[in-house]
Amino acid sequence: MVENVIWPATLDAERTRGEGRRVSQDLAVPDPSVDEIAKAVQQVGYDAVIERDKTYPREYEQRGRVLVKDADDATKSDLLGAVAAYLGALRE
């Protein structure tokens, strides 16, 4: 069983690649929350577990993270792209 970790910074449009953003600027959304990310992960078809008491290593504020369960069939970049696309659709 593989658990992928999605930090809000990996999808944040206000971050640079050096600061941890892993998707392209046009897919990223400003200041995503773990609740939005978990909802998007569930829309993609995976189980999500929110851990609110975690801090991304490159940040000081505690924004949490989302664990994606049983995502063996998808690469991390494909998973992040799909989640980012749903986040963009949720924000519209």
Summary of the structure (lengths in Angstrom):
residues: 92
radius of gyration: 11.9
end to end distance: 33.7
largest distance: 33.7
contacts: 261
relative contact order: 0.27
helix: 34%
strand: 17%
